[in-house]
């Protein structure tokens, strides 16, 4: 086995450990924030909003994305399950004309946002090995998706991510439509009485340029302080708890869209469309 193969296998093992043992809740929240970021690009949100399906069934879109990402992170892209998830992802995306730079930006958020979240709110800081593993893991996923010009190192990917946001983030009606649908989905997971508080908490966790791109109100300094303090208090409590000994697998959890379980071939749009004109079903 070559050094590259050993390193690649090690990256999958580290990401599995992070997602299933050390930071399961944080991985989910950070990837939700990653998705919010991608919706600030009118080209990305425009595809999702083109027919209104994202707004009609946001829970299914969330579940589909959650399942594919969890299959990859929990089982690895070399596993039978991970290979099937990647094949399904490629089949869905293959029906759309998506610019490589947009693909590359979405990939960068998955590689970078978990580390950024952990640096702010994790019960411990991510190690350099974990930072590198997260980058390498998602870079290899990108290679297997056929994404071109993926940076060779993490710092270069960080520059690409920031440059893309400076060039492409701006307000659009499609950003707002997808942002509101996502915000209301998250609020729906809580009792109705708490919905206004959930909305304000979301604004507090989004950076001001993101709120501007969505047309959301800026959070007050007080609300930002409360949310940050609450997440950091959670981290301090977690430091005192014993290490998790059994994996927390999102792939084994019930999903509202698939209460009796799912098959990977059921993920994503259900109706076939011609490749050249398909805009009725947006990719997960």
Residue pairs with C-beta under 8 A, 6 or more apart in sequence:
7 136
8 136
8 140
9 78
10 133
11 132
11 133
11 136
11 137
11 140
12 76
12 77
12 78
12 137
13 76
14 129
14 130
14 133
14 134
14 137
15 73
15 76
15 133
15 134
15 137
16 73
16 74
16 75
16 76
18 27
18 114
18 126
18 130
18 133
18 134
19 27
19 70
19 73
19 74
20 73
20 74
20 247
20 248
20 249
21 243
21 244
21 247
21 248
22 244
23 114
23 118
23 122
23 123
24 244
24 248
24 250
26 114
26 117
26 118
26 121
26 122
27 73
27 114
28 66
28 250
29 117
30 113
30 114
30 116
30 117
30 118
31 69
31 110
31 113
31 114
32 186
33 113
33 117
33 205
33 206
34 109
34 110
34 112
34 113
34 114
35 65
35 109
35 182
36 179
36 182
36 206
36 210
37 109
37 113
37 165
37 210
38 44
38 105
38 106
38 109
39 45
39 48
39 175
39 178
39 179
39 182
39 214
40 165
40 168
40 169
40 175
40 179
40 209
40 210
40 213
40 214
41 102
41 105
41 164
41 168
41 169
41 175
42 168
42 170
42 172
42 174
42 175
43 99
43 102
43 168
44 102
44 105
44 106
45 172
45 174
45 175
45 177
45 178
45 179
46 172
46 174
47 96
47 98
47 279
47 282
47 283
48 54
48 61
48 174
48 178
48 282
49 55
49 173
49 174
49 177
49 178
49 282
50 279
50 280
50 282
51 279
51 280
51 281
51 282
53 280
53 281
53 282
54 61
54 177
54 178
54 181
54 282
55 177
55 178
55 181
58 181
58 182
58 184
58 185
59 185
59 188
59 256
59 257
60 257
61 282
61 284
62 182
62 185
63 255
63 256
63 257
63 258
64 257
64 267
64 268
64 284
65 284
66 250
66 255
67 85
67 250
67 251
67 255
67 258
67 262
67 264
67 267
68 85
68 88
68 89
68 267
68 284
69 110
70 249
70 250
70 251
71 81
71 82
71 84
71 85
71 251
71 264
72 82
72 85
72 86
72 141
73 137
74 247
74 249
74 250
74 251
75 81
75 82
75 251
76 82
77 83
77 85
77 86
77 137
77 140
77 141
77 144
81 251
81 264
84 264
85 264
85 267
86 141
86 144
86 145
88 264
88 265
88 267
88 268
89 145
89 284
90 144
90 145
90 146
91 268
92 267
92 268
92 269
92 283
92 284
93 103
93 145
93 283
94 275
95 269
95 273
95 275
95 278
95 283
96 278
96 279
96 282
96 283
98 283
100 147
100 148
100 149
101 164
103 142
103 145
103 147
104 142
104 147
104 148
104 149
104 150
104 160
104 164
105 160
105 161
105 164
105 165
105 168
107 138
107 139
107 141
107 142
107 145
107 147
107 150
108 157
108 158
108 160
108 161
108 164
109 161
110 138
110 141
111 134
111 135
111 137
111 138
111 139
111 154
111 157
112 134
112 135
112 157
112 158
112 161
114 134
115 126
115 130
115 131
115 134
118 125
118 126
119 125
119 126
120 228
120 231
121 228
121 231
121 232
121 234
121 235
122 235
123 234
123 235
123 236
123 238
123 239
124 239
126 134
131 154
132 154
135 153
135 154
135 157
139 150
139 151
139 157
142 150
143 150
150 157
151 157
151 159
151 160
165 209
169 209
169 210
169 213
170 213
171 212
171 213
171 214
171 215
172 213
175 213
175 214
175 215
176 214
176 215
179 214
179 215
179 216
180 214
183 199
183 202
183 216
186 198
186 202
187 194
187 195
187 198
187 199
188 195
190 198
200 219
200 223
201 223
201 227
202 216
203 211
203 216
203 217
203 218
203 219
203 223
204 219
204 223
204 224
204 226
204 227
204 228
205 227
206 214
206 216
206 219
208 218
210 216
211 217
211 218
211 219
212 218
219 227
254 261
255 262
258 266
267 284
268 281
268 283
268 284
269 280
269 281
269 282
269 283
270 281
271 280
271 281
273 280
273 281
